Amino acid sequence: MKKMSRNVLLQMEEEDDDDDGDIVLENLGQTIVPDLGSLESQHDFRTPEFAEFNGKPDSLFFNDGQRRIDFVLVYEDESRKESNKKGTNEKQRRKRQAYESNLICHGLQLEATRSVSDDKLVFVKVHAPWEVLCTYAEVMHIKLPLKPNDLKNRSSAFGTLNWFTKVLSVDESIIKPEQEFFTAPFEKNRMNDFYIVDRDAFFNPATRSRIVYFILSRVKYQVINNVSKFGINRLVNSGIYKAAFPLHDCKFRRQSEDPSCPNERYLLYREWAHPRSIYKKQPLDLIRKYYGEKIGIYFAWLGYYTQMLLLAAVVGVACFLYGYLNQDNCTWSKEVCRPDIGGKIIMCPQCDRLCPFWKLNITCESSKKLCIFDSFGTLVFAVFMGVWVTLFLEFWKRRQAELEYEWDTVELQQEEQARPEYEARCTHVVINEITQEEERIPFTAWGKCIRITLCASAVFFWILLIIASVIGIIVYRLSVFIVFSAKLPKNINGTDPIQKYLTPQTATSITASIISFIIIMILNTIYEKVAIMITNFELPRTQTDYENSLTMKMFLFQFVNYYSSCFYIAFFKGKFVGYPGDPVYWLGKYRNEECDPGGCLLELTTQLTIIMGGKAIWNNIQEVLLPWIMNLIGRFHRVSGSEKITPRWEQDYHLQPMGKLGLFYEYLEMIIQFGFVTLFVASFPLAPLLALVNNILEIRVDAWKLTTQFRRLVPEKAQDIGAWQPIMQGIAILAVVTNHVIYSVKFFISYAIPDVSKRTKSKIQREKYLTQKLLHENHLKDMTKNMGVIAERMIEAVDNNLRPKSE
């Protein structure tokens, strides 16, 4: 290996507009491998090789056809920018040159190609040679194959149903099953123990991109007052680069003309994202191979959740049909509708001055509808859902443990590297309690307490803001109810269907739900930025810690935001209204609102319908329609401006980038739905059925987005679904409480079903045994053999020294 040397950095004392904070990188060198080569002058930049496009639109290699493109950086040539800020353009150019020079010093190989459709754009293709891949694979503790898996798969207990599961499964002649291996963290000095048949295939494209992104995120490019700046994310945010992404391997509609291309994107679109594959199982191994474990675990969880919803949907429909068929046999509804009973009961006015007395039988229609939901079947279904939610969580833990082993993420927490932002702040030296060695941390215990206090206070403030908005909606309900009572007809005409259902209570409920939904979406938009700022200030150590912390903050806010109005209607509205002659007043002037004459259950259903329906429409506009329209506009401009053949990297550049929060909103959408399905199931037994239909479509829509509309994501490791797991457990406990199911049922099932199956445990133990035998025991044998040779030589030397004396 070549001699290691220092980075080249720009010494710039002046502050500029795109600087977003000073970061000290005192211990960055402890994590990243030092760069290759040497540069004596700070202006002696190493620049990428420039090459013209070779006319091969499906090529994934440099022009030599040998070096694979592992990452692409895109920038706008400063000399051709339409801007009068020459000084700013020069600063950006120097930063970019320093960064690219340092990338080359780290051993990466760069090739630049100008865009065929826009002369201002330059694409820098990045390739990681074998030596760099091996070095950083060891640094990142990446698990790689030791030997093929020799454990036999057990046959299914449902052998007679193989014909049925075969219809639902992906055709193995199209997507071939991945060969299973026992794996271990890579070590360069034990390279011969690893299963290396072909160097080009040993690191798959996803792993190569992950290694290159690790380097890109940690390379420096500037120093200001002894403060270093680094990383591709900061350069993209400041506009020095326009984009950075790995390449898709081909077009999604047809296979690549390159015979060496695996066409995994095409296979994913055909067997996963295409509407005709909606009934098939997901090719999870191929999803994980192409997009990484983080994307794979999301779709595995979503698919498992959808499968479990099938049982809940069947029971829910049965309970709904029971209530529907027996609504005419509801005793109290009959009494309400009878003229000689309900028609003779005079009810008190629901407001002080404008509301008249009314007869109980005007609630006949709503009482009949209420009998559909408020029946014995709904009670049975509420008990069933308390058991179902526990079964789902416990069986998902087992499935997740299997995926952890199969996808080599069992010991991910020990492998995961610290975030570069965390490393940059590590200025305090402390003694590690376990190793008793010095280590650097970003702040002292007192500083950590201050940060936690400030972050918790900010989150608490925003939760109080939501509660204040809910109180505002309640005040709106109380005040507008009087207006609707005065404006709407007081005498109900049974022949007019609009007058029959448009009561003051209904009008108030609908308008309040719409206003509540608008406030929810506005607060969501603002709080997203606030939550990111709070989490950045908190400074979690690893990317997993960062995402879990952000998830907990966001969900706590979203939980209060989405569920507060529903909890108010379900548990508080109409419960504290006083009695005739002595009503309860809010703020001394607003009479506490009562439920609709038919009860609050229908109002709760209205609230759920507007919030969930509006949320689904808004999410589809944001996630599906908007990227499709943006890509359509982009294609229209490119076709109208040029008919030239464009390379693979330029085609991918014109796709939409994934948002900064990645899968967060996908998880959030499903978890909010999970909450509505479990928490308020008594108000709407058809909720699991609607969730099932929605999720079947959601899987394919998300698959379609990833494969056709978005750039390829940087593959990331993930051991599990992160903070969403304890969130679902909390929702499950709350669901048990709200649906009046005994706690012992939940805890008994949790105890009876192990989190990790016996088969998965045996695989993990087998892999640990092989790792110890192949990597450690063989090394110990070599040392023992060498010690034996040394001992024999020492004995011979002693004998030679003693022999003259004896003679």
N, C-alpha and C positions, 0 to 999 in steps of 0.2 A: 504493500500500500504506500502511496505517495506520502511525502512529509506534510504534516498538518500545519496550517498557518492561520493568521488572523483574518477577519473580514475587512472589506473595504467600506468605509463609511464616509458620507458627505459631512463635512464640518460646516454647519450653517448656523451662525449665531442669531440671525434675525428670525422673528416669528412670522408665520404667514397665515393666510386665511383658512387653509384646510387643516391646520393643527388642531387636534381635539384633546389635548392634555399631554402632560409630561409623564413618561414612564421610564423608570430606571431598570435596566436589565443587568443587574450585577451577577445573577446566578444563572443566566440563560444558558451559558456554556456547560452547566452541569447536566443539562438535559439533552441538548442537541449535539450531534457529532461535529467536531471542528471541520472547517471547510478544507477542500483540497487545493493544492497549488499555492502560489504566493504572488502578492502584488505589492510592490514597493511604493508606488505613487498613487495617491488617492484619485487622480484623474486618468490612471492607466486602466480604463475600464475594459473588461472582456465583453464583447458584444456577440449577439446571436448570429448564426450564419443566415444570410438572406438567400432565399430560393424562390423561383417562380413556380406557380401552380402547374403541376405536371399533367393536368387534364383528366385525372382519375377521380371522379366525384365520390367513389366509395372507399377510397384508400384511407387506412388508419395508421399509415406509416409516414416517416420522413420521405423526402424525394428519393433516398437511396433504396427504399423498399425493405430495409432491414430493421431500423429503429422504430419501435412502436410509439405512437403518440399517447402519453399517459395523462396529459393535462393541456389545456389551451388558455392562454392569456390574451386578452384583446385590449388594444389601446388605440387612441386617435392620434395620428402623427401630429406633433406640436407644430411642425413647420407648415402644415397645411390647414391648421385650424382657422376658422373665420372669427378671429378675436383680435382686439387691439391690445390685450394685456400680454405684451411680449415678455415682460419680466416674470409673470406667473407661469407662462408656458415654458420658459427656460428652466425655472425651478422644478417644474413637474418632470421635464425631460431628464434633468440631472438625477432626480430621485429614482426615476425608472431605470436609468442606465446603471446606477449604483446597485439597485436591487437585482437586476438581471446579471450583473457582473458577479454578485455574491452567490446567486443561484449556480452559476457556472463553477465558482470556487467550491461550492458544496458537492460538486460532482455531477450535477444535472447537465444535460445537453439540450441546447435550444436551437430552434430553426424558425426564422421569421418569414412570413409570406404576406404580401399585400393583398387586400380584398380584390376580387374580380369585379365587384359591382360598385364599390365605393373606395376610391383611391385614398381617402383619409384614414381608413381602418387598416390596422396591421395585426395579424394573428401570430402570436408567438407560441409555437408548439414545444412542449416539454417532454423529454424522455429521460427515464432513470435507468442507467446501466446496471448490469448484474451486481457489481461490487457495491453500488449505493443501495440497491434493494436489500442485499444481505446485511449490510451494516445497520440500516435503519429498522429492518425486521427484528434484529436483536434488541435494538434500543426500545422499540415499541412492544416487545414481548409478544409478537404475532405468532399464533399457533399454526404450525405447518405439518404436513403428513409425515408420520413415522413409518407406518406400514398399513396395508389394507386391513379393514375390519374383518376378523375371523369369527365373530359371534353370529350364530345363525338366527334369523328372524323367526319368531314363533308364528305358526299359522293362525289365521283368524278363527275365533269361536263361531262365527257366522258363515261357515263355509258354503252353506246352501244359498246364501245371498250374494255370492261372488259375482254372479251374472248382473245383478242390479248395481252393485258398487262399480263394476267395470264400465257400465254405461255412464255413470256420473264422473268417473275418473278421467284424467287427461290421457290421451293416447300415447303410450310409451314408445311407439314407433316414431312419433313426431318429437316429443320431449323425452329424451332418454333419461332414466334415473341416474342420479349422481352416485359415483362410487364412494363408499364410506371408508374413512381412514381413522386410525388412531393418531392423535396429534400431540404435539408438545411445543412449548415456546422455542423459537429458533435460536440456535447458537452457531456462530460461524466456525468455531474450533471443533464442533461435533457435526460438521456438515455431512460427513459420510454416513451418519446414522439416519439421515432423513431420506425419504422416498423421492429421489430426484431422478426421474426418467428423462425429462426434457427440460432444460433450463428455461426455455421460452414459455413453457406451460406451468412451471413450478409456482410462480406468482401469477394468479389470475388477474384479469384487467381491473377488477374491483379492488383487490389488494394493492396493486401497483398505484392506482389513483389515490388510495388512502395514504400510502407512504409519501407520495409526492406532495399531497396536500399538507401532510405533517411538516414537511420541509418548508413549503411555501408560507405556512403560518408562523414560522419562527425565524426567518431570515431577516436581518436588519437592513436598513437602507439609509438611515440618517441619524445624526447626533446633533442635538441642540443643547448647549450648556451642560455637557456631560450626560444628557438624557438621550437614550437610544429610542428610535422608532422602528417598528418591524411589522411584518405580516402582510399577506395579500389582502386580508379583509379591510385593513385600514387604507390600503392603496386604492381599493375599489370604492370605498365610501368617500374618499377624497377626490375621486374622479380621475386619478392618474391612470388607472385601468378601468375600462368600461365593463368588463366581465371576466370571470375565471370559472372554468367548468371542465369536467371530463367529457369525453365524446360518447354519444350513442354509437353502437357498432354498425348500424345500417338504417335504412328507411323502414318505417313501420308497415307500409303497404306491400313491399316486395323485398325479396332477398337481395343481398349484395352480390355484385358481379365478382368480387374478390373471393376466390375459392377458399382462402384461409379464414374468412370471417365466420364466426359461429352463428350469426343471424339471431341472436337471442332477443333483440327487440322485436323482430318480426314474429318470432314464436310466441312471445308474451302477448303481442297484440292479437294474434290469431287464436290462441288457446285460452286467453285470460280476459282481455279487454273487449273483444268483439262481442256484440249482442247475442250472436248465435251460441256462445259458450256460457250463457247466463246460468244454465242448469249444472254445469260441471264444477268439480272441485278446483280449488286454486293450485297452480303449480308452485307451491311455497319454496321448494328448494331452488328453482330457477329464479324466483323473485329475490330470494336472499342472495343468490350468486351474482345477480345483475345489479341490484340496488343496495345490497348490504343488509346486515341483520336488523338494523333499526326499522327499515321499511318492511322487512319480512315479518318481524314480530307483530307489527301493527295489523297487517292483513291476516296473520294467523289468529290473532285475538278477535278481530272483527268477524272472521269466518266462523270461529267457534261460538261466539256470542249469537250469531245469526242461526246456527244450528240449534242451540239451546232454546231460542225463541220459538222454534217450531212447536215444541211441546206446550209451551205457555200459550201460544196462539190457539191451539186446538182446544185446550181447556177453557180459555177465555171466550171463544166463540160458543162453546157448549153452554157456558153459564149465561151468556147474553141471550141465546135462543131460549133458554129456560125462562128467563125473565120476560122476554117478548111474548112467548106463548101463554104465559100465565098472568099477563098484565090485566086481563079482564076479570081474573079471579081475586084480585087484590081487594081485601075487605075494606080497608080505610079509604081506598080510591072510590069504591062503590058508594060509600056513605057520603063522601064529599060531593059526588056528582048527583046524588038523588035530590030532587027538588024538596021532598018532605023532610030531608035532614040537612044537607049542606045549604039548600036554598032558604032555610029558615034561620040559619046561624048568621048573625050580624057581627062583623069584625070591626075593630077600632080603626080610625084613620092612621096612616103610616107617617103622616107629618102633621104639624100643628094647625095650620090655617087653611091651606089649599086642598088638602086631601079629604075626600068624602068617606063616609062609612061604606063598607062594601060587604057583599055576601060571600060566604065561603065557597059556594059552588062555581064561582067564576074561575077558580083554580082547577077545574075538572081536567082540562087537557094537560096541563103541566103535571098534575098528580098522576095521570096515567103514564106519561113519559117517565116520571120518577120511579114508578113501579118496575120499569124495565131494569133499572140499575139497583134500586133498593129492594133486593129480594134475597131469598135464601141462597140462590146460586152465587150472588156477589159475595156473600159471607164465606162460602166454600172457596171461591176463587181467591179471596184475600188470604185465607189460611194457606192455600196451595202456593201462592206467590212467595210467602214467607219461607217455605221450604225450597222452592225453585231457586231463589236468589242465592241461598247457601250452597245448594248443589252446583250451581253454575260456577261460583267462585272456587269451590274446593276442586272440582274437576278441571277447571282452568289451571290451577296451580300444578296439577299433575302434567297436563299437556305442556305447560310452560317449562317444567323441569326436563321433559323429554327434548324440547327444542333447545334448551340451554346446552345439553350434552351434544346433540346432533350438530349444532352450529358452533361449537367450541367457545361458548361464552360462560362456562361454569365458574371460572375464576377471573372474570373480567375486571372486578373491582381492584384486584391486586395488580392487573396488567395496565390499567388505564393511566395515561400520562396526565400530568397537571396541565391546565389551560395556560397558554402563553401569557394571557393577561394576569393570571395569578402569579406565575413565575416572575413576571416583570416587577411586581410589587414586593417581592420577598427581600426585605432589607433588615429584618430583625433576626439575630442569631439566638437559638435556644438549644437546650440539651434534650434530645429525644428520650422519653421515659423508657422505651423498650430497648433501643439499641445503645443508649447512653452515649450517642455521638451527636456532634453539632449538626443542626439543620437550620434552614432559613424559613421564616414565616412572614406573611405580609404585615401583620400587626400584632400587638401584644394582647394579653387576655382582657385588659381594660379597654383597649381599642375595639376588640371584638364585641364586648358587651355594649359599647356605645353604638356600634353599627347595628346590632340586633335590635336594640331599643328604638333607634330611629326608624328602621325598616318596619318593625311591628306597629309603631305609632302611625306611620304613613298608611299601612294597610287598614288599620282600625279606623282612621279618619275617612277613608273611602267607603268602608262598610257603613259608617254612620251616615255618610252622604246618601247611600242607597236607601237606608231606613227613612231618612228625611224625605226622599222622593216618594216612598210608599205612603208616608203620612200625608204628603201633599195630594196623592191620588185619592186617599180616603176623604180628605177635606173636599176635593172636587166632587166625589160621589155624593157627599152630604148636601153640598150646595146646589149641584145641578139637578138632583132628584126633585127639588122643589120646583125648579123651572119646568122640567118635563111634566110634572104633575099638573101644572097650570096650563101648559100648551097642548098636551095630548088629550084626546077626547075622554071624558069621564064615563060616558055610557058606552058600553061595549056592544057592538052590533055583531051577533053571531054569524051573520052571512059574509062579513068582511074579514078575509083571512089576515090582512095586515093589522087591522085593529085588534084582531083576536090574540095576536102574539106580541105586538109592539106596545108593551106596557111601559110605564115610567121606569120600573125596575130593569126591564130588558134594555131599554135605550141607554140608561145610565151604565149598565154593565158593559155593553158593547163599546161605547165611546171611551169609558175608562180603560178598558183592555187595550184599545188602539193607542191611546196616549201612553199607557204603561209600556207597550212594546216600543214605541218611539224613544221614550226615555231610556229604556234598556239598551237599545242599539247605540245611542249617543254616548252613554256612560261607558259602554264596552270599548268604543273607539278611543276615548280619552284614556281610560285606565290601562289599556294595552301598553301605551307608551310609558305611563307612570310605572307599571310593574317591571318593565325592562330596565328603566333607570334605577329602581330600587334594587333589583337583583344585581345589576352591574356594580352598584355601590357596596352591596353585601360581599361580593368577590368570592364566590364558591371556588373550590380547588379544581375539580374535574368538570368535564362537560356534562357528565351524568348528574353531578351535584347541582350544576347550574340549571339544567332543565327541570330537575325535581323541585328546586326552590321556586323557579318561575311558575311551574305548574301549580304548586300549592297556593301561591299568591293569587294567580289568575282564577283558579277554580273556587277558592273561598269567596272571591268577589262575585264570580258568575253564579255561584250557588245562591247567595243572598239576592243577587240581581234578578235571577229567573224565578226562584221559588218563593220569595217573600210574599208577593201578592197572592200566590196560590195558597200558601199556608194561612194567610189572613182570612181568605174566603172559606177555607176548609175548617179552620179551628176557632176563629175569633168572631167573624161577622155574624151578627144576629144573636150572639151569646150574652151580650151585656146591654140589653135594650131597656131594662127596667120592667115596669108593668103599667097597665092602664091607669092614668092619673098621675103617674110618677115616672116619666121616661128619663133616660140617661142622656146627658148633653156633652158634646165635645167642645172644648174651649169656651164653655158657658153659653154658646149660642146655637151650635149645630146638634140637632137631635141624632143620636146614634142610629146608623142605618140598620134596617132589618133585611132579612133574606126575602127573596121572591116568595109570593104566597105558596108556591109549590116546593119551596126549600132552596138551599144554597147549592145543592149538588149540580143542578143544571147550569147555574152561573159559573161554577168551577169548571165544568166542561167547556163553556164558552171561553173562559180565560185561557184554558189549555189549548184550545183550537186556534185562537188568534195568535198566541205567542209562538206555539210550535209551527203553525202554518206559515206565519210571517217569517220566522227564523229559517225554515226550510227554503222558502222562496229567495230570501236574501242570500243565503249561503250558496244556492245554485247560481245566482247571478254573479256572485263574487268568484266562485271557484270554477265554474264551467263556462258560462256564457261570456264573461269578460275576457278570459284568456283566448277563447275561440275567436272572438271578434278582433282582438288585438293581432293575433296571428294571421287572420284573414286580411286585415288591412295591410299588414306587412308584406304578405305575399302579393297583394294587388300592386303595391308600389314597386316591388322588385320585378314583377313580370312586365309592368308598363315601362320600367326604366331600362331593363336589360334582359336579353334572352340568352345570356352566357351560361355555361355549365358552372355550377357552384360546388366547391368542395364540401366534404362532410362537416368540417369545423365551422364553415360559414352558414350552412343550413341550421346547425344547432344554435348558433349565436342568435338567430332570428326567432328562436322559440322563447317562451316566457320563462323567467327565472322563478324558482320556488321562493316563497316568502321566508323572511328571517326566522319565523317561529316554526317553519317546517310542518310537521305533522300535528302541531299542538291543536289547531282548530278542528282537525279531523277527529282526534281523540275527544276534544271537548264536546263536539256535536253529538257523538255517540254516548258519552257519559251523561250529558244532560238528558238525552233520550232515555238512558238507563234509569235515571232518577225518576222521570215521569212515569215510566212503565212500572216501577216498583213502589214509589212513594204514594202515588195517587191512583193506584189500580182500582180501588173500590169505586171511584167515580166514573170509570170508563173501562170495562172489561175487554173492549176491542183494541185497547192500546197495544198489547203484544202483537196482534195481527198486523196493525198498521206499521209497527216498528219492524216486523219481519219483512213486509213488502218493501219498505223504505231501505232496509239494509241490503237486501238482495240487489236492488238498483244501485245503492251507494258503493258496494264493492266494485261493480263494473264501471261506474262513473269515475271513481278514484283511479282505477286501473287505466281507463281511457285517458284521463288527464296526464298521468305520469308517462305513459308510453307515446302519446301523440302531441301534447300541447306544451310540455315543460322540458327544459334542459335536463340532462341526466344529473341526478344529485350525487354529491360526494358520498361514497359508501361509508357508513358509520357502524360501529359495533354497538350492540345493546343487549344486555342480559335479560331484561324483562320489559314490561310496559311502564316501569318506573313508578312515579308517585301516583299514577292512576290506580294502581292496585290497592293501596290503603284507602284511597278515595272511594273506590267501589265498596270496600269493606265497611266504611263509615256509612255509606248510603244504605247498605244492606241492613245494618243495625237499626238505622232510622226507619227503614221500611218495615222492619219487624215491629217496631214500636207503633208506627202510625197505623198499621193494619191489625194491631191487637193480637199478635201471635206470640206464644210463650217463648221466652229466651232459651229454654232448655232444648227446644227442637233444633235451633241453630247450632248451639254449642255441641250437641250430641253428634250431629252430622259432621261438623268440623273435625271432631275427634275421631270419628269412625273411618273417615277417608284420609289416608296418608297423603302428604303433599307431594312426595316423590315415590313413584312406583318402584317395585322390586327390580324390574328389568332395567330401568334407567340407573339404579344404584349399582347393579352389577357391571354395566358398561363403564361407569365412572371409575369403579375400583379396578377394572381390567386395564383401563388406559393409564391410571397412576402406576400400576404394577409394571407395565411395559416401559413407561417413561423412566422409572427407577432402574429397571434392568438394563435398558439399552444405553441410557445416557450416563448413569452414575455408577452402576456396578462394573460396566466395562472399563470406565475410567479408573475405578479402584483396582481392577485387575492389572491394568497397565502400570499403575504406580507400584503395586506389589511386585510385579515382575522386575521393574527397574530397580527397586530397593534390593531385591535378591542379587542382581548383578553387582550392585555397588558393594553389598556385604561380602560377596566372594572375592572381589578385588581387594577389599580391606584385609581379609584374612591372608590372602597371598602376600600382600605387602608386609604384614606382621611376620609371617613365616620367613620371608627373605631377610628381614632385619634381625631376626633371632638366630638364623642359621650360622653366620660367622662366629657369633659368640659361643655357640655350643661346640663348634669345631675347635 
